[in-house]
Every structure is written in structure tokens, then in C-alpha cells.
Amino acid sequence: MIIQNIGGENLCRLLKYTEDKKDCWLIYEVCQGKTMNEALFNVKGEFYKGERIYMVHHSNLYHCIRNNIRLMMDFIFRMT
């Protein structure tokens, strides 16, 4: 089942989730269009002194969900 998020992009059904001490991991369907990761994050990697360093840029959608618990609850509810 595909639903619409606040940006008009397609989101897919939440299949399950798991939690650890610091995070809640969402497992969801793969759909057409942007993935959930692409909608929330932009990850760029580069080499520095022989090691791969990653820079994560969070999207506006990520910040909206992170800063508004009601929006987060609605977001997860719509995926279930």
C-alpha cells in the first residue's frame, strides 16, 4: 500500500520495527520513486587520510518529524 506524505512523495507500508538503546529502526516496503532514506537524508562520502568519511545532511522532512512528536506519530500511523 502506497500513501502520500506531507511533501506529496510516495511512502510505503511499514512492515516491522525494532528498537535498541538509542534508535528505533523502521523496516518498510520498497516503492517507486524516492526511498525513505533519500527523503530524509543525503549522505556523501569522501576519503580523508586514507579513511572514508561520511557527511550526513538531514532534509526538512527529517527535521519536521524529529521536532514534532505528533507529526512523527501521524507519519508512522500512515505507514501501518
Secondary structure, 3 states (H helix, E strand, C coil): CEEECCCCCEEECEEEEEECCCCEEEEECCCCCCCHHHHHEEEEEEEECCEEEEEEEECHHHHHHHHCHHHHHHHHHHHC
